Amino acid sequence: MPEVIFNGPDGRLEGRYHHSKTPHAPIALFLHPHPQYGGTMNNRVVYQLYHAFIQRGFSALRFNFRGVGRSQGAYDEGIGELSDAASALDWLQSANPDSPQCWIGGFSFGAWISMQLLMRRPEITGFLSIAPPANMYDFTFLAPCPVSGLMLHGEADDVVPFESVEALAFKLSNQRAITIDCKAIPGANHFFSDKIPELTQCIEDYLDKNLVLETAEAD
C-alpha cells in the first residue's frame, strides 16, 4: 500500500493509504493500539479492518500516532493522539472531498480515541470498535452516541473483561435510533491471537449487512 506522510499537530505523521478507483468513494480511517505497548498501524487487527473496507470500495487510511514508526513527536496520553486522528481525517477528506460516507475503526487504545473523534466530527457515519478498553478509560463522553456501530470483543479477554464492553454497548443501545451490535468471539483474548479469521469474518458480515442498508437508504 502506498506510504503517505502528512502534517500533524506535532510534526509529520506516517500512514498507509489506498485511494479507491470508484468515483466519490466513501472513506474510512483506522487507529492502532497503545503506542507504549507496541501498537502500530501494522497491527494485524488494524490491517484486517483496513483491508475489509478497501475490498468494499472505500478509500482508506491507517497511520502511526506521534512517536511511532516514522511519525514525529512523543506519546501524549491520548490528548495529542486525538489531535493526530483529527489531522488524519482532515487529510483523508482533502483527498476525497466528495465522499458520501465516513467510517472510523479502532483497536483497543485506538478504539477509545476513535470514539472521541466520533463525538467531535458529525460527518462520521459509522464505527467499528474492536476491544474497546471500557474498564480502563472513561467512555461517558458518548452521551449521546451519534451513530450506530459494531463492538467486537474477545470472550476470553483478560485485559478488558467482556462484561465491561457489554455494559457500555447496552447503555449506548438504549439511546433513540442507535443500534450497537456487540459480539464476543469465543476463545479470543485481547489481541485475538489465533482468532484473526473469526474476527475478520465478523467484520465482513457486519459491513456486508450495514453497507447495503446505507446504500439502500441513500437511494
PyMOL commands that place a pseudoatom at each C-alpha (Angstrom):
pseudoatom trace, name=CA, resn=MET, resi=1, chain=A, elem=C, hetatm=0, pos=[0.000, 0.000, 0.000]
pseudoatom trace, name=CA, resn=PRO, resi=2, chain=A, elem=C, hetatm=0, pos=[1.315, 3.497, -0.827]
pseudoatom trace, name=CA, resn=GLU, resi=3, chain=A, elem=C, hetatm=0, pos=[3.069, 5.261, 2.022]
pseudoatom trace, name=CA, resn=VAL, resi=4, chain=A, elem=C, hetatm=0, pos=[1.937, 8.794, 2.777]
pseudoatom trace, name=CA, resn=ILE, resi=5, chain=A, elem=C, hetatm=0, pos=[3.395, 11.484, 5.007]
pseudoatom trace, name=CA, resn=PHE, resi=6, chain=A, elem=C, hetatm=0, pos=[1.130, 14.302, 6.136]
pseudoatom trace, name=CA, resn=ASN, resi=7, chain=A, elem=C, hetatm=0, pos=[1.334, 17.142, 8.629]
pseudoatom trace, name=CA, resn=GLY, resi=8, chain=A, elem=C, hetatm=0, pos=[0.108, 16.538, 12.152]
pseudoatom trace, name=CA, resn=PRO, resi=9, chain=A, elem=C, hetatm=0, pos=[-0.150, 18.911, 15.103]
pseudoatom trace, name=CA, resn=ASP, resi=10, chain=A, elem=C, hetatm=0, pos=[3.272, 17.868, 16.429]
pseudoatom trace, name=CA, resn=GLY, resi=11, chain=A, elem=C, hetatm=0, pos=[5.156, 17.110, 13.222]
pseudoatom trace, name=CA, resn=ARG, resi=12, chain=A, elem=C, hetatm=0, pos=[4.856, 14.745, 10.293]
pseudoatom trace, name=CA, resn=LEU, resi=13, chain=A, elem=C, hetatm=0, pos=[2.713, 11.598, 10.536]
pseudoatom trace, name=CA, resn=GLU, resi=14, chain=A, elem=C, hetatm=0, pos=[3.313, 8.381, 8.625]
pseudoatom trace, name=CA, resn=GLY, resi=15, chain=A, elem=C, hetatm=0, pos=[0.477, 6.433, 7.069]
pseudoatom trace, name=CA, resn=ARG, resi=16, chain=A, elem=C, hetatm=0, pos=[-0.609, 3.875, 4.508]
pseudoatom trace, name=CA, resn=TYR, resi=17, chain=A, elem=C, hetatm=0, pos=[-3.324, 4.979, 2.143]
pseudoatom trace, name=CA, resn=HIS, resi=18, chain=A, elem=C, hetatm=0, pos=[-5.448, 3.263, -0.500]
pseudoatom trace, name=CA, resn=HIS, resi=19, chain=A, elem=C, hetatm=0, pos=[-7.292, 5.507, -2.938]
pseudoatom trace, name=CA, resn=SER, resi=20, chain=A, elem=C, hetatm=0, pos=[-10.369, 3.854, -4.370]
pseudoatom trace, name=CA, resn=LYS, resi=21, chain=A, elem=C, hetatm=0, pos=[-10.899, 3.770, -8.126]
pseudoatom trace, name=CA, resn=THR, resi=22, chain=A, elem=C, hetatm=0, pos=[-14.622, 4.254, -7.505]
pseudoatom trace, name=CA, resn=PRO, resi=23, chain=A, elem=C, hetatm=0, pos=[-15.770, 7.835, -8.158]
pseudoatom trace, name=CA, resn=HIS, resi=24, chain=A, elem=C, hetatm=0, pos=[-16.969, 9.620, -4.993]
pseudoatom trace, name=CA, resn=ALA, resi=25, chain=A, elem=C, hetatm=0, pos=[-15.892, 6.651, -2.872]
pseudoatom trace, name=CA, resn=PRO, resi=26, chain=A, elem=C, hetatm=0, pos=[-16.679, 6.511, 0.849]
pseudoatom trace, name=CA, resn=ILE, resi=27, chain=A, elem=C, hetatm=0, pos=[-13.765, 6.914, 3.260]
pseudoatom trace, name=CA, resn=ALA, resi=28, chain=A, elem=C, hetatm=0, pos=[-12.545, 5.104, 6.376]
pseudoatom trace, name=CA, resn=LEU, resi=29, chain=A, elem=C, hetatm=0, pos=[-9.871, 5.846, 8.992]
pseudoatom trace, name=CA, resn=PHE, resi=30, chain=A, elem=C, hetatm=0, pos=[-8.258, 3.280, 11.329]
pseudoatom trace, name=CA, resn=LEU, resi=31, chain=A, elem=C, hetatm=0, pos=[-6.456, 3.795, 14.642]
pseudoatom trace, name=CA, resn=HIS, resi=32, chain=A, elem=C, hetatm=0, pos=[-3.944, 1.442, 16.217]
pseudoatom trace, name=CA, resn=PRO, resi=33, chain=A, elem=C, hetatm=0, pos=[-3.441, 0.134, 19.797]
pseudoatom trace, name=CA, resn=HIS, resi=34, chain=A, elem=C, hetatm=0, pos=[-1.452, 1.795, 22.577]
pseudoatom trace, name=CA, resn=PRO, resi=35, chain=A, elem=C, hetatm=0, pos=[1.836, 3.314, 21.325]
pseudoatom trace, name=CA, resn=GLN, resi=36, chain=A, elem=C, hetatm=0, pos=[3.685, 2.414, 24.532]
pseudoatom trace, name=CA, resn=TYR, resi=37, chain=A, elem=C, hetatm=0, pos=[2.814, -1.272, 24.268]
pseudoatom trace, name=CA, resn=GLY, resi=38, chain=A, elem=C, hetatm=0, pos=[3.891, -1.956, 20.702]
pseudoatom trace, name=CA, resn=GLY, resi=39, chain=A, elem=C, hetatm=0, pos=[0.848, -0.615, 18.877]
pseudoatom trace, name=CA, resn=THR, resi=40, chain=A, elem=C, hetatm=0, pos=[1.425, 0.441, 15.264]
pseudoatom trace, name=CA, resn=MET, resi=41, chain=A, elem=C, hetatm=0, pos=[-0.602, 0.849, 12.092]
pseudoatom trace, name=CA, resn=ASN, resi=42, chain=A, elem=C, hetatm=0, pos=[0.725, -2.568, 11.006]
pseudoatom trace, name=CA, resn=ASN, resi=43, chain=A, elem=C, hetatm=0, pos=[-1.100, -4.352, 13.821]
pseudoatom trace, name=CA, resn=ARG, resi=44, chain=A, elem=C, hetatm=0, pos=[-2.954, -7.374, 12.407]
pseudoatom trace, name=CA, resn=VAL, resi=45, chain=A, elem=C, hetatm=0, pos=[-6.374, -6.283, 13.627]
pseudoatom trace, name=CA, resn=VAL, resi=46, chain=A, elem=C, hetatm=0, pos=[-5.941, -2.774, 12.201]
pseudoatom trace, name=CA, resn=TYR, resi=47, chain=A, elem=C, hetatm=0, pos=[-4.790, -4.237, 8.898]
pseudoatom trace, name=CA, resn=GLN, resi=48, chain=A, elem=C, hetatm=0, pos=[-7.835, -6.520, 8.694]
pseudoatom trace, name=CA, resn=LEU, resi=49, chain=A, elem=C, hetatm=0, pos=[-10.143, -3.552, 9.269]
pseudoatom trace, name=CA, resn=TYR, resi=50, chain=A, elem=C, hetatm=0, pos=[-8.304, -1.567, 6.599]
pseudoatom trace, name=CA, resn=HIS, resi=51, chain=A, elem=C, hetatm=0, pos=[-8.400, -4.404, 4.082]
pseudoatom trace, name=CA, resn=ALA, resi=52, chain=A, elem=C, hetatm=0, pos=[-12.100, -5.182, 4.666]
pseudoatom trace, name=CA, resn=PHE, resi=53, chain=A, elem=C, hetatm=0, pos=[-13.076, -1.623, 3.784]
pseudoatom trace, name=CA, resn=ILE, resi=54, chain=A, elem=C, hetatm=0, pos=[-10.771, -1.478, 0.761]
pseudoatom trace, name=CA, resn=GLN, resi=55, chain=A, elem=C, hetatm=0, pos=[-12.431, -4.623, -0.574]
pseudoatom trace, name=CA, resn=ARG, resi=56, chain=A, elem=C, hetatm=0, pos=[-15.745, -2.764, -0.400]
pseudoatom trace, name=CA, resn=GLY, resi=57, chain=A, elem=C, hetatm=0, pos=[-14.617, 0.206, -2.461]
pseudoatom trace, name=CA, resn=PHE, resi=58, chain=A, elem=C, hetatm=0, pos=[-13.514, 2.621, 0.260]
pseudoatom trace, name=CA, resn=SER, resi=59, chain=A, elem=C, hetatm=0, pos=[-10.586, 4.989, 0.202]
pseudoatom trace, name=CA, resn=ALA, resi=60, chain=A, elem=C, hetatm=0, pos=[-8.864, 4.047, 3.469]
pseudoatom trace, name=CA, resn=LEU, resi=61, chain=A, elem=C, hetatm=0, pos=[-6.103, 5.375, 5.708]
pseudoatom trace, name=CA, resn=ARG, resi=62, chain=A, elem=C, hetatm=0, pos=[-4.230, 3.861, 8.642]
pseudoatom trace, name=CA, resn=PHE, resi=63, chain=A, elem=C, hetatm=0, pos=[-1.413, 5.785, 10.277]
pseudoatom trace, name=CA, resn=ASN, resi=64, chain=A, elem=C, hetatm=0, pos=[1.060, 5.824, 13.145]
pseudoatom trace, name=CA, resn=PHE, resi=65, chain=A, elem=C, hetatm=0, pos=[0.340, 8.049, 16.095]
pseudoatom trace, name=CA, resn=ARG, resi=66, chain=A, elem=C, hetatm=0, pos=[3.030, 10.538, 17.129]
pseudoatom trace, name=CA, resn=GLY, resi=67, chain=A, elem=C, hetatm=0, pos=[6.287, 8.894, 18.194]
pseudoatom trace, name=CA, resn=VAL, resi=68, chain=A, elem=C, hetatm=0, pos=[5.512, 5.597, 16.432]
pseudoatom trace, name=CA, resn=GLY, resi=69, chain=A, elem=C, hetatm=0, pos=[7.471, 4.461, 13.376]
pseudoatom trace, name=CA, resn=ARG, resi=70, chain=A, elem=C, hetatm=0, pos=[8.372, 7.486, 11.287]
pseudoatom trace, name=CA, resn=SER, resi=71, chain=A, elem=C, hetatm=0, pos=[5.738, 9.721, 12.874]
pseudoatom trace, name=CA, resn=GLN, resi=72, chain=A, elem=C, hetatm=0, pos=[7.276, 12.652, 14.721]
pseudoatom trace, name=CA, resn=GLY, resi=73, chain=A, elem=C, hetatm=0, pos=[6.524, 13.715, 18.284]
pseudoatom trace, name=CA, resn=ALA, resi=74, chain=A, elem=C, hetatm=0, pos=[6.108, 11.797, 21.525]
pseudoatom trace, name=CA, resn=TYR, resi=75, chain=A, elem=C, hetatm=0, pos=[3.304, 9.940, 23.296]
pseudoatom trace, name=CA, resn=ASP, resi=76, chain=A, elem=C, hetatm=0, pos=[0.809, 12.375, 24.825]
pseudoatom trace, name=CA, resn=GLU, resi=77, chain=A, elem=C, hetatm=0, pos=[-1.545, 10.210, 26.944]
pseudoatom trace, name=CA, resn=GLY, resi=78, chain=A, elem=C, hetatm=0, pos=[-4.344, 10.306, 24.391]
pseudoatom trace, name=CA, resn=ILE, resi=79, chain=A, elem=C, hetatm=0, pos=[-4.683, 14.082, 24.125]
pseudoatom trace, name=CA, resn=GLY, resi=80, chain=A, elem=C, hetatm=0, pos=[-2.181, 14.516, 21.312]
pseudoatom trace, name=CA, resn=GLU, resi=81, chain=A, elem=C, hetatm=0, pos=[-3.219, 11.249, 19.734]
pseudoatom trace, name=CA, resn=LEU, resi=82, chain=A, elem=C, hetatm=0, pos=[-6.783, 12.538, 19.369]
pseudoatom trace, name=CA, resn=SER, resi=83, chain=A, elem=C, hetatm=0, pos=[-5.364, 15.593, 17.617]
pseudoatom trace, name=CA, resn=ASP, resi=84, chain=A, elem=C, hetatm=0, pos=[-3.341, 13.284, 15.368]
pseudoatom trace, name=CA, resn=ALA, resi=85, chain=A, elem=C, hetatm=0, pos=[-6.507, 11.383, 14.447]
pseudoatom trace, name=CA, resn=ALA, resi=86, chain=A, elem=C, hetatm=0, pos=[-8.306, 14.635, 13.627]
pseudoatom trace, name=CA, resn=SER, resi=87, chain=A, elem=C, hetatm=0, pos=[-5.431, 15.669, 11.354]
pseudoatom trace, name=CA, resn=ALA, resi=88, chain=A, elem=C, hetatm=0, pos=[-5.513, 12.274, 9.660]
pseudoatom trace, name=CA, resn=LEU, resi=89, chain=A, elem=C, hetatm=0, pos=[-9.227, 12.620, 8.994]
pseudoatom trace, name=CA, resn=ASP, resi=90, chain=A, elem=C, hetatm=0, pos=[-8.655, 16.133, 7.620]
pseudoatom trace, name=CA, resn=TRP, resi=91, chain=A, elem=C, hetatm=0, pos=[-6.037, 14.736, 5.225]
pseudoatom trace, name=CA, resn=LEU, resi=92, chain=A, elem=C, hetatm=0, pos=[-8.291, 11.855, 4.174]
pseudoatom trace, name=CA, resn=GLN, resi=93, chain=A, elem=C, hetatm=0, pos=[-11.174, 14.221, 3.494]
pseudoatom trace, name=CA, resn=SER, resi=94, chain=A, elem=C, hetatm=0, pos=[-8.973, 16.568, 1.490]
pseudoatom trace, name=CA, resn=ALA, resi=95, chain=A, elem=C, hetatm=0, pos=[-8.050, 13.635, -0.757]
pseudoatom trace, name=CA, resn=ASN, resi=96, chain=A, elem=C, hetatm=0, pos=[-11.746, 12.679, -1.088]
pseudoatom trace, name=CA, resn=PRO, resi=97, chain=A, elem=C, hetatm=0, pos=[-13.747, 15.923, -0.994]
pseudoatom trace, name=CA, resn=ASP, resi=98, chain=A, elem=C, hetatm=0, pos=[-16.948, 14.395, -2.398]
pseudoatom trace, name=CA, resn=SER, resi=99, chain=A, elem=C, hetatm=0, pos=[-17.107, 11.308, -0.194]
pseudoatom trace, name=CA, resn=PRO, resi=100, chain=A, elem=C, hetatm=0, pos=[-20.697, 10.437, 0.817]
pseudoatom trace, name=CA, resn=GLN, resi=101, chain=A, elem=C, hetatm=0, pos=[-19.794, 8.310, 3.870]
pseudoatom trace, name=CA, resn=CYS, resi=102, chain=A, elem=C, hetatm=0, pos=[-17.115, 8.389, 6.558]
pseudoatom trace, name=CA, resn=TRP, resi=103, chain=A, elem=C, hetatm=0, pos=[-16.385, 5.419, 8.825]
pseudoatom trace, name=CA, resn=ILE, resi=104, chain=A, elem=C, hetatm=0, pos=[-13.907, 5.064, 11.654]
pseudoatom trace, name=CA, resn=GLY, resi=105, chain=A, elem=C, hetatm=0, pos=[-12.393, 1.982, 13.266]
pseudoatom trace, name=CA, resn=GLY, resi=106, chain=A, elem=C, hetatm=0, pos=[-10.043, 1.463, 16.164]
pseudoatom trace, name=CA, resn=PHE, resi=107, chain=A, elem=C, hetatm=0, pos=[-8.484, -1.335, 18.188]
pseudoatom trace, name=CA, resn=SER, resi=108, chain=A, elem=C, hetatm=0, pos=[-8.057, -1.114, 21.992]
pseudoatom trace, name=CA, resn=PHE, resi=109, chain=A, elem=C, hetatm=0, pos=[-6.485, 2.311, 22.741]
pseudoatom trace, name=CA, resn=GLY, resi=110, chain=A, elem=C, hetatm=0, pos=[-7.320, 3.217, 19.143]
pseudoatom trace, name=CA, resn=ALA, resi=111, chain=A, elem=C, hetatm=0, pos=[-10.969, 2.363, 19.802]
pseudoatom trace, name=CA, resn=TRP, resi=112, chain=A, elem=C, hetatm=0, pos=[-11.031, 4.853, 22.688]
pseudoatom trace, name=CA, resn=ILE, resi=113, chain=A, elem=C, hetatm=0, pos=[-9.507, 7.580, 20.527]
pseudoatom trace, name=CA, resn=SER, resi=114, chain=A, elem=C, hetatm=0, pos=[-11.805, 6.764, 17.611]
pseudoatom trace, name=CA, resn=MET, resi=115, chain=A, elem=C, hetatm=0, pos=[-14.930, 7.120, 19.738]
pseudoatom trace, name=CA, resn=GLN, resi=116, chain=A, elem=C, hetatm=0, pos=[-13.754, 10.528, 20.982]
pseudoatom trace, name=CA, resn=LEU, resi=117, chain=A, elem=C, hetatm=0, pos=[-13.195, 11.655, 17.394]
pseudoatom trace, name=CA, resn=LEU, resi=118, chain=A, elem=C, hetatm=0, pos=[-16.649, 10.335, 16.530]
pseudoatom trace, name=CA, resn=MET, resi=119, chain=A, elem=C, hetatm=0, pos=[-18.158, 12.779, 19.023]
pseudoatom trace, name=CA, resn=ARG, resi=120, chain=A, elem=C, hetatm=0, pos=[-16.280, 15.706, 17.506]
pseudoatom trace, name=CA, resn=ARG, resi=121, chain=A, elem=C, hetatm=0, pos=[-16.861, 15.029, 13.818]
pseudoatom trace, name=CA, resn=PRO, resi=122, chain=A, elem=C, hetatm=0, pos=[-20.512, 14.856, 12.740]
pseudoatom trace, name=CA, resn=GLU, resi=123, chain=A, elem=C, hetatm=0, pos=[-19.543, 13.664, 9.272]
pseudoatom trace, name=CA, resn=ILE, resi=124, chain=A, elem=C, hetatm=0, pos=[-18.657, 10.210, 10.674]
pseudoatom trace, name=CA, resn=THR, resi=125, chain=A, elem=C, hetatm=0, pos=[-21.496, 7.855, 9.737]
pseudoatom trace, name=CA, resn=GLY, resi=126, chain=A, elem=C, hetatm=0, pos=[-20.434, 4.526, 11.286]
pseudoatom trace, name=CA, resn=PHE, resi=127, chain=A, elem=C, hetatm=0, pos=[-17.841, 2.882, 13.527]
pseudoatom trace, name=CA, resn=LEU, resi=128, chain=A, elem=C, hetatm=0, pos=[-16.164, -0.406, 14.362]
pseudoatom trace, name=CA, resn=SER, resi=129, chain=A, elem=C, hetatm=0, pos=[-14.763, -0.549, 17.882]
pseudoatom trace, name=CA, resn=ILE, resi=130, chain=A, elem=C, hetatm=0, pos=[-12.515, -3.571, 18.486]
pseudoatom trace, name=CA, resn=ALA, resi=131, chain=A, elem=C, hetatm=0, pos=[-11.753, -4.471, 22.121]
pseudoatom trace, name=CA, resn=PRO, resi=132, chain=A, elem=C, hetatm=0, pos=[-12.583, -1.002, 23.471]
pseudoatom trace, name=CA, resn=PRO, resi=133, chain=A, elem=C, hetatm=0, pos=[-10.890, -0.629, 26.895]
pseudoatom trace, name=CA, resn=ALA, resi=134, chain=A, elem=C, hetatm=0, pos=[-14.111, 0.155, 28.733]
pseudoatom trace, name=CA, resn=ASN, resi=135, chain=A, elem=C, hetatm=0, pos=[-12.605, -0.770, 32.119]
pseudoatom trace, name=CA, resn=MET, resi=136, chain=A, elem=C, hetatm=0, pos=[-9.542, 1.476, 31.703]
pseudoatom trace, name=CA, resn=TYR, resi=137, chain=A, elem=C, hetatm=0, pos=[-10.814, 4.703, 30.164]
pseudoatom trace, name=CA, resn=ASP, resi=138, chain=A, elem=C, hetatm=0, pos=[-13.838, 6.905, 30.651]
pseudoatom trace, name=CA, resn=PHE, resi=139, chain=A, elem=C, hetatm=0, pos=[-16.397, 6.470, 27.857]
pseudoatom trace, name=CA, resn=THR, resi=140, chain=A, elem=C, hetatm=0, pos=[-19.075, 8.695, 29.414]
pseudoatom trace, name=CA, resn=PHE, resi=141, chain=A, elem=C, hetatm=0, pos=[-18.387, 11.269, 26.692]
pseudoatom trace, name=CA, resn=LEU, resi=142, chain=A, elem=C, hetatm=0, pos=[-20.629, 9.099, 24.481]
pseudoatom trace, name=CA, resn=ALA, resi=143, chain=A, elem=C, hetatm=0, pos=[-23.694, 10.998, 25.634]
pseudoatom trace, name=CA, resn=PRO, resi=144, chain=A, elem=C, hetatm=0, pos=[-25.368, 10.509, 23.342]
pseudoatom trace, name=CA, resn=CYS, resi=145, chain=A, elem=C, hetatm=0, pos=[-23.524, 8.364, 20.811]
pseudoatom trace, name=CA, resn=PRO, resi=146, chain=A, elem=C, hetatm=0, pos=[-24.449, 9.946, 17.458]
pseudoatom trace, name=CA, resn=VAL, resi=147, chain=A, elem=C, hetatm=0, pos=[-24.232, 6.918, 15.136]
pseudoatom trace, name=CA, resn=SER, resi=148, chain=A, elem=C, hetatm=0, pos=[-24.686, 3.150, 15.141]
pseudoatom trace, name=CA, resn=GLY, resi=149, chain=A, elem=C, hetatm=0, pos=[-21.778, 0.741, 15.015]
pseudoatom trace, name=CA, resn=LEU, resi=150, chain=A, elem=C, hetatm=0, pos=[-20.151, -2.556, 15.942]
pseudoatom trace, name=CA, resn=MET, resi=151, chain=A, elem=C, hetatm=0, pos=[-18.290, -3.509, 19.120]
pseudoatom trace, name=CA, resn=LEU, resi=152, chain=A, elem=C, hetatm=0, pos=[-16.237, -6.694, 18.845]
pseudoatom trace, name=CA, resn=HIS, resi=153, chain=A, elem=C, hetatm=0, pos=[-14.506, -8.288, 21.805]
pseudoatom trace, name=CA, resn=GLY, resi=154, chain=A, elem=C, hetatm=0, pos=[-12.687, -11.425, 22.828]
pseudoatom trace, name=CA, resn=GLU, resi=155, chain=A, elem=C, hetatm=0, pos=[-14.722, -13.660, 25.130]
pseudoatom trace, name=CA, resn=ALA, resi=156, chain=A, elem=C, hetatm=0, pos=[-11.520, -14.717, 26.911]
pseudoatom trace, name=CA, resn=ASP, resi=157, chain=A, elem=C, hetatm=0, pos=[-10.047, -11.193, 27.148]
pseudoatom trace, name=CA, resn=ASP, resi=158, chain=A, elem=C, hetatm=0, pos=[-8.187, -10.969, 30.476]
pseudoatom trace, name=CA, resn=VAL, resi=159, chain=A, elem=C, hetatm=0, pos=[-7.148, -7.334, 29.920]
pseudoatom trace, name=CA, resn=VAL, resi=160, chain=A, elem=C, hetatm=0, pos=[-10.612, -5.887, 29.331]
pseudoatom trace, name=CA, resn=PRO, resi=161, chain=A, elem=C, hetatm=0, pos=[-13.448, -8.109, 30.634]
pseudoatom trace, name=CA, resn=PHE, resi=162, chain=A, elem=C, hetatm=0, pos=[-16.201, -8.598, 28.075]
pseudoatom trace, name=CA, resn=GLU, resi=163, chain=A, elem=C, hetatm=0, pos=[-18.774, -7.637, 30.708]
pseudoatom trace, name=CA, resn=SER, resi=164, chain=A, elem=C, hetatm=0, pos=[-17.461, -4.050, 30.775]
pseudoatom trace, name=CA, resn=VAL, resi=165, chain=A, elem=C, hetatm=0, pos=[-17.823, -3.744, 26.994]
pseudoatom trace, name=CA, resn=GLU, resi=166, chain=A, elem=C, hetatm=0, pos=[-21.244, -5.389, 27.050]
pseudoatom trace, name=CA, resn=ALA, resi=167, chain=A, elem=C, hetatm=0, pos=[-22.414, -2.879, 29.669]
pseudoatom trace, name=CA, resn=LEU, resi=168, chain=A, elem=C, hetatm=0, pos=[-21.141, 0.024, 27.548]
pseudoatom trace, name=CA, resn=ALA, resi=169, chain=A, elem=C, hetatm=0, pos=[-22.869, -1.324, 24.443]
pseudoatom trace, name=CA, resn=PHE, resi=170, chain=A, elem=C, hetatm=0, pos=[-26.118, -1.801, 26.367]
pseudoatom trace, name=CA, resn=LYS, resi=171, chain=A, elem=C, hetatm=0, pos=[-26.002, 1.780, 27.640]
pseudoatom trace, name=CA, resn=LEU, resi=172, chain=A, elem=C, hetatm=0, pos=[-25.458, 3.142, 24.125]
pseudoatom trace, name=CA, resn=SER, resi=173, chain=A, elem=C, hetatm=0, pos=[-28.145, 0.890, 22.642]
pseudoatom trace, name=CA, resn=ASN, resi=174, chain=A, elem=C, hetatm=0, pos=[-30.749, 2.475, 24.910]
pseudoatom trace, name=CA, resn=GLN, resi=175, chain=A, elem=C, hetatm=0, pos=[-30.357, 5.720, 23.013]
pseudoatom trace, name=CA, resn=ARG, resi=176, chain=A, elem=C, hetatm=0, pos=[-33.010, 6.513, 20.469]
pseudoatom trace, name=CA, resn=ALA, resi=177, chain=A, elem=C, hetatm=0, pos=[-32.337, 5.469, 16.854]
pseudoatom trace, name=CA, resn=ILE, resi=178, chain=A, elem=C, hetatm=0, pos=[-28.932, 3.979, 17.728]
pseudoatom trace, name=CA, resn=THR, resi=179, chain=A, elem=C, hetatm=0, pos=[-28.110, 0.312, 17.159]
pseudoatom trace, name=CA, resn=ILE, resi=180, chain=A, elem=C, hetatm=0, pos=[-24.943, -1.112, 18.705]
pseudoatom trace, name=CA, resn=ASP, resi=181, chain=A, elem=C, hetatm=0, pos=[-24.084, -4.636, 17.620]
pseudoatom trace, name=CA, resn=CYS, resi=182, chain=A, elem=C, hetatm=0, pos=[-21.951, -6.159, 20.394]
pseudoatom trace, name=CA, resn=LYS, resi=183, chain=A, elem=C, hetatm=0, pos=[-20.363, -9.517, 19.709]
pseudoatom trace, name=CA, resn=ALA, resi=184, chain=A, elem=C, hetatm=0, pos=[-17.941, -11.725, 21.639]
pseudoatom trace, name=CA, resn=ILE, resi=185, chain=A, elem=C, hetatm=0, pos=[-15.591, -14.017, 19.736]
pseudoatom trace, name=CA, resn=PRO, resi=186, chain=A, elem=C, hetatm=0, pos=[-15.348, -17.359, 21.581]
pseudoatom trace, name=CA, resn=GLY, resi=187, chain=A, elem=C, hetatm=0, pos=[-11.889, -18.172, 22.926]
pseudoatom trace, name=CA, resn=ALA, resi=188, chain=A, elem=C, hetatm=0, pos=[-10.350, -14.883, 21.765]
pseudoatom trace, name=CA, resn=ASN, resi=189, chain=A, elem=C, hetatm=0, pos=[-8.018, -12.929, 24.051]
pseudoatom trace, name=CA, resn=HIS, resi=190, chain=A, elem=C, hetatm=0, pos=[-7.420, -9.170, 23.959]
pseudoatom trace, name=CA, resn=PHE, resi=191, chain=A, elem=C, hetatm=0, pos=[-5.104, -9.490, 20.965]
pseudoatom trace, name=CA, resn=PHE, resi=192, chain=A, elem=C, hetatm=0, pos=[-7.245, -12.046, 19.082]
pseudoatom trace, name=CA, resn=SER, resi=193, chain=A, elem=C, hetatm=0, pos=[-4.289, -14.443, 18.945]
pseudoatom trace, name=CA, resn=ASP, resi=194, chain=A, elem=C, hetatm=0, pos=[-5.187, -17.340, 16.619]
pseudoatom trace, name=CA, resn=LYS, resi=195, chain=A, elem=C, hetatm=0, pos=[-8.654, -15.806, 16.144]
pseudoatom trace, name=CA, resn=ILE, resi=196, chain=A, elem=C, hetatm=0, pos=[-7.969, -13.338, 13.322]
pseudoatom trace, name=CA, resn=PRO, resi=197, chain=A, elem=C, hetatm=0, pos=[-10.049, -15.353, 10.788]
pseudoatom trace, name=CA, resn=GLU, resi=198, chain=A, elem=C, hetatm=0, pos=[-13.056, -15.280, 13.136]
pseudoatom trace, name=CA, resn=LEU, resi=199, chain=A, elem=C, hetatm=0, pos=[-12.547, -11.565, 13.791]
pseudoatom trace, name=CA, resn=THR, resi=200, chain=A, elem=C, hetatm=0, pos=[-12.309, -10.841, 10.076]
pseudoatom trace, name=CA, resn=GLN, resi=201, chain=A, elem=C, hetatm=0, pos=[-15.482, -12.792, 9.353]
pseudoatom trace, name=CA, resn=CYS, resi=202, chain=A, elem=C, hetatm=0, pos=[-17.430, -10.800, 11.964]
pseudoatom trace, name=CA, resn=ILE, resi=203, chain=A, elem=C, hetatm=0, pos=[-16.182, -7.527, 10.476]
pseudoatom trace, name=CA, resn=GLU, resi=204, chain=A, elem=C, hetatm=0, pos=[-17.081, -8.575, 6.937]
pseudoatom trace, name=CA, resn=ASP, resi=205, chain=A, elem=C, hetatm=0, pos=[-20.519, -9.866, 7.924]
pseudoatom trace, name=CA, resn=TYR, resi=206, chain=A, elem=C, hetatm=0, pos=[-21.309, -6.576, 9.657]
pseudoatom trace, name=CA, resn=LEU, resi=207, chain=A, elem=C, hetatm=0, pos=[-20.154, -4.485, 6.705]
pseudoatom trace, name=CA, resn=ASP, resi=208, chain=A, elem=C, hetatm=0, pos=[-21.973, -6.602, 4.147]
pseudoatom trace, name=CA, resn=LYS, resi=209, chain=A, elem=C, hetatm=0, pos=[-25.203, -6.099, 6.076]
pseudoatom trace, name=CA, resn=ASN, resi=210, chain=A, elem=C, hetatm=0, pos=[-24.877, -2.469, 7.050]
pseudoatom trace, name=CA, resn=LEU, resi=211, chain=A, elem=C, hetatm=0, pos=[-23.248, -1.018, 3.958]
pseudoatom trace, name=CA, resn=VAL, resi=212, chain=A, elem=C, hetatm=0, pos=[-26.082, -2.489, 1.900]
pseudoatom trace, name=CA, resn=LEU, resi=213, chain=A, elem=C, hetatm=0, pos=[-28.562, -0.789, 4.250]
pseudoatom trace, name=CA, resn=GLU, resi=214, chain=A, elem=C, hetatm=0, pos=[-26.767, 2.533, 3.911]
pseudoatom trace, name=CA, resn=THR, resi=215, chain=A, elem=C, hetatm=0, pos=[-26.761, 2.268, 0.126]
pseudoatom trace, name=CA, resn=ALA, resi=216, chain=A, elem=C, hetatm=0, pos=[-30.494, 1.465, 0.118]
pseudoatom trace, name=CA, resn=GLU, resi=217, chain=A, elem=C, hetatm=0, pos=[-31.233, 4.451, 2.360]
pseudoatom trace, name=CA, resn=ALA, resi=218, chain=A, elem=C, hetatm=0, pos=[-29.174, 6.719, 0.110]
pseudoatom trace, name=CA, resn=ASP, resi=219, chain=A, elem=C, hetatm=0, pos=[-31.160, 5.572, -2.924]
for i in range(1, 219): cmd.bond("trace and resi %d" % i, "trace and resi %d" % (i + 1))
show_as sticks, trace
zoom trace
